[in-house]
Amino acid sequence: MSNYHVSKNKETSKWDIQKEGGSRSSGSANTQKEAEKMAKTFASNSGGGEVRIHGLNGKIRDSDTVAPGNDPRSIKDTKH
């Protein structure tokens, strides 16, 4: 299982996907939506995990569990 973060790269103006604890970007996309989709694919391929989406201010604005990750909340995600 691996967790991924999606955040804006101010130098390239792209949205970067970075594996938690990693030192380099795992990929990038022109839009946040594209980057989020890529991050969810990466997490799924690694056995599930969390995808944390950061806003332009750098703070986490949303988090999604990718199956077969263990979501501690029993509420169904209605945003995605």
PDB file as gemmi writes it, atoms N, CA and C in Angstrom:
CRYST1    1.000    1.000    1.000  90.00  90.00  90.00 P 1                      
ATOM      1  N   MET A   1       0.829  -1.178   0.000  1.00  0.00           N  
ATOM      2  CA  MET A   1       0.000   0.000   0.000  1.00  0.00           C  
ATOM      3  C   MET A   1       0.876   1.245   0.000  1.00  0.00           C  
ATOM      4  N   SER A   2       0.461   2.213  -0.797  1.00  0.00           N  
ATOM      5  CA  SER A   2       1.189   3.478  -0.865  1.00  0.00           C  
ATOM      6  C   SER A   2       0.217   4.647  -0.874  1.00  0.00           C  
ATOM      7  N   ASN A   3       0.606   5.705  -0.199  1.00  0.00           N  
ATOM      8  CA  ASN A   3      -0.175   6.933  -0.192  1.00  0.00           C  
ATOM      9  C   ASN A   3       0.466   7.935  -1.143  1.00  0.00           C  
ATOM     10  N   TYR A   4      -0.362   8.746  -1.783  1.00  0.00           N  
ATOM     11  CA  TYR A   4       0.117   9.738  -2.743  1.00  0.00           C  
ATOM     12  C   TYR A   4      -0.473  11.104  -2.427  1.00  0.00           C  
ATOM     13  N   HIS A   5       0.282  12.134  -2.765  1.00  0.00           N  
ATOM     14  CA  HIS A   5      -0.149  13.514  -2.580  1.00  0.00           C  
ATOM     15  C   HIS A   5      -0.168  14.213  -3.932  1.00  0.00           C  
ATOM     16  N   VAL A   6      -1.199  15.024  -4.167  1.00  0.00           N  
ATOM     17  CA  VAL A   6      -1.334  15.825  -5.385  1.00  0.00           C  
ATOM     18  C   VAL A   6      -1.223  17.288  -4.974  1.00  0.00           C  
ATOM     19  N   SER A   7      -0.244  17.990  -5.537  1.00  0.00           N  
ATOM     20  CA  SER A   7      -0.056  19.404  -5.186  1.00  0.00           C  
ATOM     21  C   SER A   7       0.495  20.186  -6.379  1.00  0.00           C  
ATOM     22  N   LYS A   8       0.262  21.474  -6.351  1.00  0.00           N  
ATOM     23  CA  LYS A   8       0.690  22.372  -7.429  1.00  0.00           C  
ATOM     24  C   LYS A   8       2.192  22.635  -7.319  1.00  0.00           C  
ATOM     25  N   ASN A   9       2.888  22.480  -8.448  1.00  0.00           N  
ATOM     26  CA  ASN A   9       4.312  22.796  -8.520  1.00  0.00           C  
ATOM     27  C   ASN A   9       4.418  24.228  -9.033  1.00  0.00           C  
ATOM     28  N   LYS A  10       4.876  25.131  -8.188  1.00  0.00           N  
ATOM     29  CA  LYS A  10       4.919  26.554  -8.557  1.00  0.00           C  
ATOM     30  C   LYS A  10       5.941  26.849  -9.645  1.00  0.00           C  
ATOM     31  N   GLU A  11       6.971  26.016  -9.775  1.00  0.00           N  
ATOM     32  CA  GLU A  11       7.998  26.248 -10.792  1.00  0.00           C  
ATOM     33  C   GLU A  11       7.517  25.872 -12.191  1.00  0.00           C  
ATOM     34  N   THR A  12       6.771  24.759 -12.286  1.00  0.00           N  
ATOM     35  CA  THR A  12       6.325  24.286 -13.602  1.00  0.00           C  
ATOM     36  C   THR A  12       4.866  24.614 -13.892  1.00  0.00           C  
ATOM     37  N   SER A  13       4.126  25.072 -12.879  1.00  0.00           N  
ATOM     38  CA  SER A  13       2.685  25.346 -12.984  1.00  0.00           C  
ATOM     39  C   SER A  13       1.872  24.096 -13.294  1.00  0.00           C  
ATOM     40  N   LYS A  14       2.432  22.918 -13.039  1.00  0.00           N  
ATOM     41  CA  LYS A  14       1.708  21.663 -13.223  1.00  0.00           C  
ATOM     42  C   LYS A  14       1.346  21.097 -11.860  1.00  0.00           C  
ATOM     43  N   TRP A  15       0.500  20.092 -11.866  1.00  0.00           N  
ATOM     44  CA  TRP A  15       0.102  19.394 -10.645  1.00  0.00           C  
ATOM     45  C   TRP A  15       0.942  18.139 -10.536  1.00  0.00           C  
ATOM     46  N   ASP A  16       1.703  18.034  -9.453  1.00  0.00           N  
ATOM     47  CA  ASP A  16       2.597  16.901  -9.234  1.00  0.00           C  
ATOM     48  C   ASP A  16       1.938  15.828  -8.385  1.00  0.00           C  
ATOM     49  N   ILE A  17       2.308  14.584  -8.660  1.00  0.00           N  
ATOM     50  CA  ILE A  17       1.898  13.442  -7.863  1.00  0.00           C  
ATOM     51  C   ILE A  17       3.159  12.926  -7.191  1.00  0.00           C  
ATOM     52  N   GLN A  18       3.138  12.846  -5.869  1.00  0.00           N  
ATOM     53  CA  GLN A  18       4.318  12.383  -5.153  1.00  0.00           C  
ATOM     54  C   GLN A  18       3.927  11.296  -4.159  1.00  0.00           C  
ATOM     55  N   LYS A  19       4.674  10.194  -4.201  1.00  0.00           N  
ATOM     56  CA  LYS A  19       4.464   9.114  -3.249  1.00  0.00           C  
ATOM     57  C   LYS A  19       4.907   9.591  -1.875  1.00  0.00           C  
ATOM     58  N   GLU A  20       4.114   9.293  -0.876  1.00  0.00           N  
ATOM     59  CA  GLU A  20       4.433   9.714   0.485  1.00  0.00           C  
ATOM     60  C   GLU A  20       5.787   9.149   0.901  1.00  0.00           C  
ATOM     61  N   GLY A  21       6.667  10.027   1.352  1.00  0.00           N  
ATOM     62  CA  GLY A  21       8.006   9.633   1.753  1.00  0.00           C  
ATOM     63  C   GLY A  21       9.003   9.647   0.617  1.00  0.00           C  
ATOM     64  N   GLY A  22       8.520   9.843  -0.603  1.00  0.00           N  
ATOM     65  CA  GLY A  22       9.402   9.878  -1.771  1.00  0.00           C  
ATOM     66  C   GLY A  22      10.059  11.237  -1.932  1.00  0.00           C  
ATOM     67  N   SER A  23      11.180  11.243  -2.619  1.00  0.00           N  
ATOM     68  CA  SER A  23      11.905  12.502  -2.804  1.00  0.00           C  
ATOM     69  C   SER A  23      11.656  13.125  -4.178  1.00  0.00           C  
ATOM     70  N   ARG A  24      11.089  12.334  -5.102  1.00  0.00           N  
ATOM     71  CA  ARG A  24      10.833  12.842  -6.452  1.00  0.00           C  
ATOM     72  C   ARG A  24       9.361  12.684  -6.802  1.00  0.00           C  
ATOM     73  N   SER A  25       8.968  13.434  -7.801  1.00  0.00           N  
ATOM     74  CA  SER A  25       7.602  13.354  -8.297  1.00  0.00           C  
ATOM     75  C   SER A  25       7.408  12.029  -9.051  1.00  0.00           C  
ATOM     76  N   SER A  26       6.245  11.407  -8.848  1.00  0.00           N  
ATOM     77  CA  SER A  26       5.910  10.176  -9.565  1.00  0.00           C  
ATOM     78  C   SER A  26       5.288  10.474 -10.922  1.00  0.00           C  
ATOM     79  N   GLY A  27       4.883  11.729 -11.116  1.00  0.00           N  
ATOM     80  CA  GLY A  27       4.270  12.146 -12.365  1.00  0.00           C  
ATOM     81  C   GLY A  27       3.695  13.536 -12.209  1.00  0.00           C  
ATOM     82  N   SER A  28       3.209  14.084 -13.319  1.00  0.00           N  
ATOM     83  CA  SER A  28       2.583  15.401 -13.266  1.00  0.00           C  
ATOM     84  C   SER A  28       1.526  15.497 -14.356  1.00  0.00           C  
ATOM     85  N   ALA A  29       0.622  16.456 -14.177  1.00  0.00           N  
ATOM     86  CA  ALA A  29      -0.467  16.663 -15.125  1.00  0.00           C  
ATOM     87  C   ALA A  29      -0.769  18.151 -15.210  1.00  0.00           C  
ATOM     88  N   ASN A  30      -1.450  18.535 -16.268  1.00  0.00           N  
ATOM     89  CA  ASN A  30      -1.806  19.941 -16.462  1.00  0.00           C  
ATOM     90  C   ASN A  30      -2.925  20.396 -15.543  1.00  0.00           C  
ATOM     91  N   THR A  31      -3.812  19.479 -15.159  1.00  0.00           N  
ATOM     92  CA  THR A  31      -4.930  19.852 -14.288  1.00  0.00           C  
ATOM     93  C   THR A  31      -4.909  19.012 -13.016  1.00  0.00           C  
ATOM     94  N   GLN A  32      -5.523  19.543 -11.976  1.00  0.00           N  
ATOM     95  CA  GLN A  32      -5.595  18.827 -10.710  1.00  0.00           C  
ATOM     96  C   GLN A  32      -6.416  17.547 -10.881  1.00  0.00           C  
ATOM     97  N   LYS A  33      -7.468  17.616 -11.656  1.00  0.00           N  
ATOM     98  CA  LYS A  33      -8.328  16.451 -11.872  1.00  0.00           C  
ATOM     99  C   LYS A  33      -7.555  15.309 -12.535  1.00  0.00           C  
ATOM    100  N   GLU A  34      -6.746  15.633 -13.539  1.00  0.00           N  
ATOM    101  CA  GLU A  34      -5.919  14.616 -14.205  1.00  0.00           C  
ATOM    102  C   GLU A  34      -4.919  14.010 -13.225  1.00  0.00           C  
ATOM    103  N   ALA A  35      -4.287  14.859 -12.423  1.00  0.00           N  
ATOM    104  CA  ALA A  35      -3.287  14.399 -11.461  1.00  0.00           C  
ATOM    105  C   ALA A  35      -3.940  13.505 -10.402  1.00  0.00           C  
ATOM    106  N   GLU A  36      -5.134  13.866  -9.972  1.00  0.00           N  
ATOM    107  CA  GLU A  36      -5.854  13.059  -8.987  1.00  0.00           C  
ATOM    108  C   GLU A  36      -6.156  11.673  -9.552  1.00  0.00           C  
ATOM    109  N   LYS A  37      -6.582  11.627 -10.794  1.00  0.00           N  
ATOM    110  CA  LYS A  37      -6.884  10.350 -11.450  1.00  0.00           C  
ATOM    111  C   LYS A  37      -5.624   9.491 -11.554  1.00  0.00           C  
ATOM    112  N   MET A  38      -4.510  10.102 -11.934  1.00  0.00           N  
ATOM    113  CA  MET A  38      -3.238   9.376 -12.038  1.00  0.00           C  
ATOM    114  C   MET A  38      -2.817   8.850 -10.665  1.00  0.00           C  
ATOM    115  N   ALA A  39      -2.933   9.679  -9.631  1.00  0.00           N  
ATOM    116  CA  ALA A  39      -2.541   9.281  -8.280  1.00  0.00           C  
ATOM    117  C   ALA A  39      -3.381   8.099  -7.798  1.00  0.00           C  
ATOM    118  N   LYS A  40      -4.661   8.103  -8.118  1.00  0.00           N  
ATOM    119  CA  LYS A  40      -5.535   6.996  -7.724  1.00  0.00           C  
ATOM    120  C   LYS A  40      -5.137   5.709  -8.444  1.00  0.00           C  
ATOM    121  N   THR A  41      -4.715   5.822  -9.699  1.00  0.00           N  
ATOM    122  CA  THR A  41      -4.230   4.658 -10.436  1.00  0.00           C  
ATOM    123  C   THR A  41      -2.952   4.124  -9.807  1.00  0.00           C  
ATOM    124  N   PHE A  42      -2.015   5.019  -9.476  1.00  0.00           N  
ATOM    125  CA  PHE A  42      -0.768   4.609  -8.821  1.00  0.00           C  
ATOM    126  C   PHE A  42      -1.063   3.890  -7.506  1.00  0.00           C  
ATOM    127  N   ALA A  43      -1.951   4.461  -6.697  1.00  0.00           N  
ATOM    128  CA  ALA A  43      -2.289   3.871  -5.402  1.00  0.00           C  
ATOM    129  C   ALA A  43      -2.941   2.502  -5.587  1.00  0.00           C  
ATOM    130  N   SER A  44      -3.828   2.397  -6.551  1.00  0.00           N  
ATOM    131  CA  SER A  44      -4.498   1.131  -6.823  1.00  0.00           C  
ATOM    132  C   SER A  44      -3.500   0.063  -7.253  1.00  0.00           C  
ATOM    133  N   ASN A  45      -2.561   0.437  -8.111  1.00  0.00           N  
ATOM    134  CA  ASN A  45      -1.548  -0.504  -8.590  1.00  0.00           C  
ATOM    135  C   ASN A  45      -0.605  -0.964  -7.483  1.00  0.00           C  
ATOM    136  N   SER A  46      -0.497  -0.184  -6.419  1.00  0.00           N  
ATOM    137  CA  SER A  46       0.393  -0.557  -5.315  1.00  0.00           C  
ATOM    138  C   SER A  46      -0.368  -1.249  -4.175  1.00  0.00           C  
ATOM    139  N   GLY A  47      -1.613  -1.602  -4.413  1.00  0.00           N  
ATOM    140  CA  GLY A  47      -2.383  -2.316  -3.403  1.00  0.00           C  
ATOM    141  C   GLY A  47      -3.309  -1.443  -2.585  1.00  0.00           C  
ATOM    142  N   GLY A  48      -3.578  -0.242  -3.050  1.00  0.00           N  
ATOM    143  CA  GLY A  48      -4.484   0.668  -2.353  1.00  0.00           C  
ATOM    144  C   GLY A  48      -3.734   1.659  -1.499  1.00  0.00           C  
ATOM    145  N   GLY A  49      -4.474   2.581  -0.917  1.00  0.00           N  
ATOM    146  CA  GLY A  49      -3.877   3.605  -0.072  1.00  0.00           C  
ATOM    147  C   GLY A  49      -4.722   4.862  -0.072  1.00  0.00           C  
ATOM    148  N   GLU A  50      -4.121   5.945   0.360  1.00  0.00           N  
ATOM    149  CA  GLU A  50      -4.794   7.235   0.426  1.00  0.00           C  
ATOM    150  C   GLU A  50      -4.235   8.172  -0.635  1.00  0.00           C  
ATOM    151  N   VAL A  51      -5.113   8.947  -1.246  1.00  0.00           N  
ATOM    152  CA  VAL A  51      -4.707  10.023  -2.157  1.00  0.00           C  
ATOM    153  C   VAL A  51      -5.143  11.319  -1.486  1.00  0.00           C  
ATOM    154  N   ARG A  52      -4.181  12.172  -1.204  1.00  0.00           N  
ATOM    155  CA  ARG A  52      -4.457  13.441  -0.528  1.00  0.00           C  
ATOM    156  C   ARG A  52      -4.275  14.579  -1.532  1.00  0.00           C  
ATOM    157  N   ILE A  53      -5.326  15.369  -1.699  1.00  0.00           N  
ATOM    158  CA  ILE A  53      -5.330  16.459  -2.671  1.00  0.00           C  
ATOM    159  C   ILE A  53      -5.121  17.769  -1.922  1.00  0.00           C  
ATOM    160  N   HIS A  54      -4.089  18.494  -2.324  1.00  0.00           N  
ATOM    161  CA  HIS A  54      -3.746  19.767  -1.689  1.00  0.00           C  
ATOM    162  C   HIS A  54      -4.296  20.923  -2.525  1.00  0.00           C  
ATOM    163  N   GLY A  55      -4.745  21.963  -1.864  1.00  0.00           N  
ATOM    164  CA  GLY A  55      -5.202  23.172  -2.535  1.00  0.00           C  
ATOM    165  C   GLY A  55      -4.005  24.035  -2.922  1.00  0.00           C  
ATOM    166  N   LEU A  56      -4.274  25.166  -3.541  1.00  0.00           N  
ATOM    167  CA  LEU A  56      -3.205  26.085  -3.950  1.00  0.00           C  
ATOM    168  C   LEU A  56      -2.422  26.628  -2.762  1.00  0.00           C  
ATOM    169  N   ASN A  57      -3.036  26.628  -1.584  1.00  0.00           N  
ATOM    170  CA  ASN A  57      -2.354  27.118  -0.378  1.00  0.00           C  
ATOM    171  C   ASN A  57      -1.470  26.042   0.258  1.00  0.00           C  
ATOM    172  N   GLY A  58      -1.470  24.836  -0.301  1.00  0.00           N  
ATOM    173  CA  GLY A  58      -0.633  23.749   0.195  1.00  0.00           C  
ATOM    174  C   GLY A  58      -1.284  22.873   1.241  1.00  0.00           C  
ATOM    175  N   LYS A  59      -2.436  23.288   1.767  1.00  0.00           N  
ATOM    176  CA  LYS A  59      -3.127  22.498   2.783  1.00  0.00           C  
ATOM    177  C   LYS A  59      -3.972  21.413   2.127  1.00  0.00           C  
ATOM    178  N   ILE A  60      -4.103  20.273   2.821  1.00  0.00           N  
ATOM    179  CA  ILE A  60      -4.923  19.178   2.308  1.00  0.00           C  
ATOM    180  C   ILE A  60      -6.381  19.630   2.311  1.00  0.00           C  
ATOM    181  N   ARG A  61      -7.017  19.539   1.137  1.00  0.00           N  
ATOM    182  CA  ARG A  61      -8.420  19.942   1.037  1.00  0.00           C  
ATOM    183  C   ARG A  61      -9.351  18.750   0.883  1.00  0.00           C  
ATOM    184  N   ASP A  62      -8.777  17.575   0.536  1.00  0.00           N  
ATOM    185  CA  ASP A  62      -9.588  16.375   0.368  1.00  0.00           C  
ATOM    186  C   ASP A  62      -8.677  15.156   0.442  1.00  0.00           C  
ATOM    187  N   SER A  63      -9.256  14.022   0.814  1.00  0.00           N  
ATOM    188  CA  SER A  63      -8.517  12.777   0.893  1.00  0.00           C  
ATOM    189  C   SER A  63      -9.436  11.647   0.474  1.00  0.00           C  
ATOM    190  N   ASP A  64      -8.944  10.746  -0.356  1.00  0.00           N  
ATOM    191  CA  ASP A  64      -9.733   9.609  -0.826  1.00  0.00           C  
ATOM    192  C   ASP A  64      -8.991   8.316  -0.573  1.00  0.00           C  
ATOM    193  N   THR A  65      -9.711   7.312  -0.111  1.00  0.00           N  
ATOM    194  CA  THR A  65      -9.152   5.983   0.064  1.00  0.00           C  
ATOM    195  C   THR A  65      -9.342   5.215  -1.228  1.00  0.00           C  
ATOM    196  N   VAL A  66      -8.262   4.599  -1.695  1.00  0.00           N  
ATOM    197  CA  VAL A  66      -8.307   3.801  -2.914  1.00  0.00           C  
ATOM    198  C   VAL A  66      -8.293   2.334  -2.497  1.00  0.00           C  
ATOM    199  N   ALA A  67      -9.254   1.573  -2.994  1.00  0.00           N  
ATOM    200  CA  ALA A  67      -9.376   0.151  -2.646  1.00  0.00           C  
ATOM    201  C   ALA A  67      -8.121  -0.611  -3.041  1.00  0.00           C  
ATOM    202  N   PRO A  68      -7.731  -1.584  -2.309  1.00  0.00           N  
ATOM    203  CA  PRO A  68      -8.353  -2.136  -1.114  1.00  0.00           C  
ATOM    204  C   PRO A  68      -7.842  -1.509   0.172  1.00  0.00           C  
ATOM    205  N   GLY A  69      -7.585  -0.223   0.162  1.00  0.00           N  
ATOM    206  CA  GLY A  69      -7.134   0.482   1.361  1.00  0.00           C  
ATOM    207  C   GLY A  69      -8.160   0.410   2.478  1.00  0.00           C  
ATOM    208  N   ASN A  70      -7.748   0.719   3.674  1.00  0.00           N  
ATOM    209  CA  ASN A  70      -8.621   0.628   4.839  1.00  0.00           C  
ATOM    210  C   ASN A  70      -9.118   2.020   5.216  1.00  0.00           C  
ATOM    211  N   ASP A  71     -10.342   2.321   4.835  1.00  0.00           N  
ATOM    212  CA  ASP A  71     -10.939   3.617   5.151  1.00  0.00           C  
ATOM    213  C   ASP A  71     -11.501   3.570   6.566  1.00  0.00           C  
ATOM    214  N   PRO A  72     -10.969   4.385   7.478  1.00  0.00           N  
ATOM    215  CA  PRO A  72     -11.444   4.349   8.853  1.00  0.00           C  
ATOM    216  C   PRO A  72     -12.851   4.909   9.032  1.00  0.00           C  
ATOM    217  N   ARG A  73     -13.361   5.599   8.030  1.00  0.00           N  
ATOM    218  CA  ARG A  73     -14.709   6.159   8.115  1.00  0.00           C  
ATOM    219  C   ARG A  73     -15.683   5.234   7.407  1.00  0.00           C  
ATOM    220  N   SER A  74     -16.830   5.020   7.999  1.00  0.00           N  
ATOM    221  CA  SER A  74     -17.827   4.129   7.403  1.00  0.00           C  
ATOM    222  C   SER A  74     -18.770   4.878   6.461  1.00  0.00           C  
ATOM    223  N   ILE A  75     -18.596   6.187   6.337  1.00  0.00           N  
ATOM    224  CA  ILE A  75     -19.463   6.987   5.481  1.00  0.00           C  
ATOM    225  C   ILE A  75     -19.000   6.870   4.031  1.00  0.00           C  
ATOM    226  N   LYS A  76     -19.935   6.649   3.128  1.00  0.00           N  
ATOM    227  CA  LYS A  76     -19.633   6.543   1.714  1.00  0.00           C  
ATOM    228  C   LYS A  76     -19.263   7.913   1.161  1.00  0.00           C  
ATOM    229  N   ASP A  77     -18.138   7.993   0.414  1.00  0.00           N  
ATOM    230  CA  ASP A  77     -17.687   9.237  -0.200  1.00  0.00           C  
ATOM    231  C   ASP A  77     -18.649   9.606  -1.323  1.00  0.00           C  
ATOM    232  N   THR A  78     -19.270  10.774  -1.229  1.00  0.00           N  
ATOM    233  CA  THR A  78     -20.241  11.195  -2.244  1.00  0.00           C  
ATOM    234  C   THR A  78     -19.646  12.184  -3.233  1.00  0.00           C  
ATOM    235  N   LYS A  79     -18.401  12.622  -3.026  1.00  0.00           N  
ATOM    236  CA  LYS A  79     -17.778  13.598  -3.926  1.00  0.00           C  
ATOM    237  C   LYS A  79     -17.184  12.952  -5.160  1.00  0.00           C  
ATOM    238  N   HIS A  80     -16.699  11.730  -5.026  1.00  0.00           N  
ATOM    239  CA  HIS A  80     -15.956  11.115  -6.142  1.00  0.00           C  
ATOM    240  C   HIS A  80     -16.561   9.792  -6.496  1.00  0.00           C  
TER     241      HIS A  80                                                      
END                                                                             
